[in-house]
């Protein structure tokens, strides 16, 4: 690692008025708690907060820090029990902060942050109306605070997140409700704000908040913008975060898995910091299972089973069982394949797209083994191996429309990643022709990827045509996500 986040320098910054305003005192004790939170050492953070309560019980920064602890407790555990137990804390904290010093830049900022954190949590649990109300409050607080304190850079972290997410929000209850409130976003504006913040905070008086900015920026790049630059930028900006941070291990391994860098993900996860001081984070075992299976390493089942044993949450249960079913299929074990498919159907929830898709796939016929291998190897970044699995195949070698469509789709994705544009476009077109009336995502995503190829070629007429073809396809898997990406493409080429 080239640089480390220099928290010892914080003591020298405390003379700066940026950190201390009346009863909003972001002193060294609070900064230690904040640092611990973003290393996922939540027990340490609670200890620092308890000390601060004894020393300065009227310090309203305490309530913001406590909310951070609740936020990371819920997103690492994925537990509905934790969610139900902790959500009542929000209104209590906001009431206490609202009685404090209105002249402090932290007054509106802290309220905005608490609302925004709970908006993300409520949205994750499907409570979209509550999420919309909280986003509106957070947005209004931050806009007002930015007018009062234009040099208070922390305002722009939340504003960047709101603009990014709302600028690429799929059609649905949350977007509809926010539209009635007159709140809109712009993905490109949000991304630009994040990048500027990440650059400006380094070596500034606000440097302690750098990790949080990078945390949200990486999320937006990967899961909102689906940016081709997500891997490079996330690895660049996380480099200066200390290796003692479990959050760093999560961010880097997640971005590696999502972008076909399986070997790197496995290396990062093997070296992640461990011990009782860190918050339990079962999702990392799930990630490690994905990384191993994407290289066709069937010992991935060890990590998936560990996830199921330690996980107390509601997400990725269906998806994990589907992956265990695939492992059984790759072993030629039809009995266990059926067992795990049934578990994918009967256990877990469908709050997120992964679990919805797992349920859909578990309800369908077993995948063709060669197509499954090509899919996994492609996802892992093993492009030559993926192509070798199906390179000697033809569409007519497959019996049903689903497999015929998927075969062309897999070829298209591999050729695309290898920068063989003409071959990719041909395979994508064959995918659309074969699968445009099917419920599967292959045809719609093929049209989306064609749009991206043409956009990169600066053939904006064809790009627009492909994006619209993708949007016009309805009632298929991943519809919201694919449509959002296609609309973002249209927005870029206007």
N, C-alpha and C positions, 0 to 999 in steps of 0.2 A: 504494500500500500504506500502511495506517495505521500499523502498528507492525512493527518487526523484532525478531527474536530477539536478545537483547543478550548475545552471547558475551563481549564485552570485560568485562562485569561479573563474569565467572567468576573472574577473578583475585582480586577482593575476597571471593569466597565461599570461597576455599581455606583461610581460617582456621577455617571451620566444620568440625566433626568429621564431618559427613555424608560428606565426600569422601575422607578418608584414614584407613585402618585398617591398621596394620602393613604387610604386603606387598600390601595392596589399596589402591593409591594412585591415585585418580582425579585426578591433578594436571593442571596446565594443558596439558602436552604430550599427555596422554591425552585430555583434553577436546577439544583441537584435532583429534586423530585421529578422535574420535567425531563431531565436527561435520562433518569432511570425508566420513566414511562416509555421513552422512545428507544430504549434498549430492551424493552419488554421485561424489565425487572420490577414488576408491579408491587411485589412485597417491599422492596427497598423504597419505592416511591411512597407507599402508604406510611412507612416509618418516618420519612422526611416530612410528610404532611402532618402526621401526628405531632411531631416536634414543633412544627410551625404553629399548630393550633394552641399549643401550650404557651409558646413564646409571644405570639401575636394573634390572638383569637379573632380579632376584627379584620384581619387581612383577607380581603375578598378574592384574592388570587387562589386561596385555598379551595374555593368552590369550583373554580375552573379546573384546577388540577384533579380534584376528586372526580369530575366528570370525565376527564381524560382516562382515568383509571377504569371507570365503568365502561367507557367506550371500547377500550382495548380488551377488557375482560370479556365483553360480549362478542367482539369480532374474532377473538382467538378461540373462544370456547364454542361459538356457534350455538350456544345453549338457549333454548326457549325459556328454561327455568331462570337462568341469569337475566334474560331480557325482562321477564315478568317481575322479577324481584327488584330490579334496579331502576326500572323506568319511572317509578314514583319520585326518584331523587331529583329529577329535572326541575319540576316546578318549585320545589323547596329552594334549590340553589338560585334559580332565577329571581325569586322573591327577595332573597337576601342581598343579591348583587344590586337589584333595582333600588334599594334603599341607600346605596353608597354614593360616593363622590361622582357627580355627573360631569365634573370638569376633567376627569381623567380619560385619556384615550382608551384605557382598558375597560371603562364603564360599558360602552356599547359593544366593544369588541368581545368581551367575555360573554355577554348575553348572546351575541351572534354565534360564537363558537359552540356554545352549549346547544343552541337550537339546531345548528348545522350538523353537529355530531349525531343528535337524535334523529334528524331527518334521514341521514344515511342508514341508521339502524332501523327506523320504521320502514323505510323503503325496502330494505333487505328482507323484512318480515311481511311484506305485502300490505302494509298499512299506509297506502298511498295518500289518502286525504290528510292524515296527520303529518306525513312527510312534506306535503305541499304547503301546509300552514307554517311549518317550521322553516322551510326554505324561504318563504315570503318574509317572515320575521327576520331571519338572518340577513337576507338581502337588504332589507330596509335599514337595519341597524348598521350594516357595513357601509352602505352608501352615505348615510348621515355622518358616520364617523370619518369617512374619507373627506367629506366637505369640511368638517371641523378640524381634522388633523391630517392634512394631505401628506405629510412626511412620515406618518406612522405606517411603515411598510407592511405590517402584519394584516392590515385591512385587505390587501390585495391577494392574500392567500385564499381567503374564503370567497372573494369576488371571482377569482380565477377559476375556482372549483365550480361555483354556481354557473358561471358563463359556459364553461366547458361541458358540463353534464347536461344543462338545459339546451345547449346548442346542438346536441346530438341525441336527444331523448326520443325513444320510439313512441309511436302512437299508443295511447293507453290512458288509464285513469289519472296517473300523475301528470302527464303532459296536458291533458284536458283541464285539470283543476288549476294548474299553474297558468294556463292561458287565460282563464277567467280572471286571474289576479293581475294580468298584464305583464307577467314576468317572462322574458325571453332571454336566450343566450346566444353565444356565437362561439363555436368550438375553436376556430382559429385564433380568435381574440384571447380566449382563455389559455390556450397553449402558449401564445406569445407572452402573456402575463406571467405564467409559471416559469418560463425560461429566463425571463428578465429577473424575476425574483431569485431564482436559484443562483444566477450569476452575481446579482448585486449583494446578496446576503453574505457571501463568502468574505471573510475578514472584515465584516462590518460589525457595528454594535448589536445588530440583530442576528448575528451568526448562530446563537444557540437554537434559533428556530429553523435553521437550514434543513435539518433532517425531516421535519414535518412537511416542509414545502416539497422536498424530494419524494416523500411518501405519497402525497397526493398527485404530484406531477407524474410519477411512474404509473399510478393507477389510471390516470386520464389517458396517457400515451398508449397504454396497453389495452385497457378494457373499454374505453370510450372512443378514442380516436382510431384504434387499431392501426397505429402509425408504423410504417416500415422502419422508422428511426427509433422505435421504442427500446429495442435491445441496446443499441449503441449509446443512446442518451441516458438510459437508466444505469448502465454499467459505469458510464462516465461520472454521473452525479453521485452515485453511491460510493464511489471509490474513497472519498474522503471521510466517510462515516467509519467510526471505530469498529474493529473486528469483534469487539465485545458486545456488539449490538445484534441480538437475535432478529430484530426487525430488518437489519441489513441482509442477513442470510435469507430471510423470507423474500424480500424484494428482488434480490439477485437470482435466487433459484426459480422464483415464479416467472420472471421475465425470460430466463433461459429455457424453461420448459415450454413456455408459450411461443418461443421463437426458434425452436429446433436446435437448441444447444444442450442436448441431454447429458453429454459427458461432463460439461461444465457445471450443470445443475447438480449432478451426483457428487462432484468434487466439493462444491460449495456446501451441500447438505451434510456431507461426511465431516466437514470441518466446522460445522456450526457450533457455537458455544452452548454448553450444556450445564445442568446442575439445578438444584432446588431453588436457586435465586431467580430463575427465569420462569415466566408464565408458561404453563403447559400449552402446547400448540400442536395438537394432533394433525392438523392439516398438512404439516410439513412431512409427515409419514406418507400421507396420500400423494403429495407431490413427488416424493422419492419413488413411490411405486409407479407413478406415471412415467418418470424418467427412465426407470429400468425396463418397463414393458415396451417403451418406444424403441428400445434397441433389441427387442425380442428376448430379453432376459427374463425368464419365467420365475426367477426367485423374487420377482416383483410382488408375488403373492404374500411374502413375509411382511412387506411394508403395508399392503392393503389390509391384511388381517390385524396388524398392529393398530392401524387407524380405527378400524371397527371396534377394537377392544377398548381403546382409550377415549374415543370420541364420545362426547356427551351432547353433541349438537344435533341439528336437524338437516344439515346439508351434506351432500356428496355421498350419502349412504346408498342410494339407488345406483349412482354412477360407479361407486366402488364395487358393488356386487356385480354390475355389468362387466367391469374389467376382470373380476375373478372368473366370471363366466367365459370371457375370451381366453383367459389362460387355460382353462379346462378344455376349450375347443382346440386351442393350439397343441395341446397334449393329446388330443384325440379321445378325451374323456367325456363322452356324450352325457353320461349320467350326472356328473358334477356340473356340466354346462347347464342342464335343465334345472338343477337345484339352485344355482346362483341366479339364473334368469328369473325363476319364481321369486327369489328374495328381492331382486331388483324391482319386481312388480308390487310386492306386498309390504316391503319395509321402506322406511324413510318418507320424505316429503318431496314436494315439487315446487319449492320456493324459488329455486334458481334454474337457469336454462340447462345446465349440465344434467340435473336430475330429471327435468322434463324430457330431455332428449334420451336419457337412459331408459326411461319408462317407454318411450316410443319404440326404441330399438329392441327392448326386451319383449315387446308385444309383437314384433315382426319375426319372420323366419331367421334362422341362424345365418350370419354373414358367410359369404364364400371365403374360405381360409386364405387364399392368395390375395384377395382384395383387402382382407383384414390386415395381413402382414404388410402390404403396401401402404395402407393407411397409417399404421403404427410407425413404420420406418420413416415415412414422410414427416410425420409429426415430430419425430426425434431428430430430424435433420440429416438422416442417412439416405440422401437422394439417389445415389447410384444403386444402392442395395434395394431401395424401393422400386426403382425402375426395372431392375433385373428380375424381380418377382413376377412382373406382368408384361415384360417387354415382348415376349413371344406369344402373347395372347391376342385374340381378336374379339370383337363384339359378339360374333356368332357363337363363341365358345361358352357363352353364359345363357342360362335357360330362361330367366325372367327379366322383365323390364327394369326392375330395381337394379339387378346386378349389371345389366347391359349399360344402364345409365351411370352407375358408380364406376365401372371400368373406365369409361371415357373421362369421367370427372377426375379420377385418380391420375390418369395420364396427363390431363391438363394441368393439374396442380404441380406435378413433378416437373414437367417441361417448363412451366412458368417459373418455378424456383431456380431452374437451371438456366434461365434467361433465353430459352429457346422459344421466342415469342410466337413464331408462325405455327410451330407444332402445337403450342399451348392453345392458340386461338382456334385451330382446327378441332382439337379435342373438346374444347369448351363448347363449340358450336354443335358438335355431335351430342354432347350432354344435353343441351337445350332441346335439340330436335327430339331426342329420345325421352326426356323426362319432364317436359314443361307442364304436363297435365298430371304428374304424380305428386303425392303428398311429401316426398322427400326433398331435402334442401339442395340437392346437387345442382339442379338446373338454375335455380335462382342465384345460387352462389357462383355458378359458372358465369352467368351474365354479369354479376358484380365484378368478378375477377377480369373478365374481358374489358369491362369499362376501365379498370385500373391500368391494364396493358395499353389500351388506346390513349388514356390520359398521359401516361409516361411517354408515349410517342408523340404527344401534342396533337393527336387527331381528335379534337374535342367534339366534332360532330358525331363520330362513331362512339366515342366515350359516352356522350349524352344518350345516344340511342340504346346502348347496352345498360346503362344505369336505369333507364326508364323501363326496359324489358324486365329487369330484376324487380323493380318496384311493382310492376303490373302483375307479377305472379303472386297469387294469394293462397292461403290455407296450406302452407308447407312448414316444415320444421325450421326453427330459428328465424321465423318471419320478421319479428321485430328488429332483431340485430342486423340481419341482412338489409332490410329496408332502410334502417338508420344509416348504415354505411353507404348505401347507394345515394341517399339524399345528401349525405356529406360530400360525396363525389360530385354531385350536381352543383352543390354550393361552391366547391372549389373551382369549377370550370366556368362559372357564370361570366 
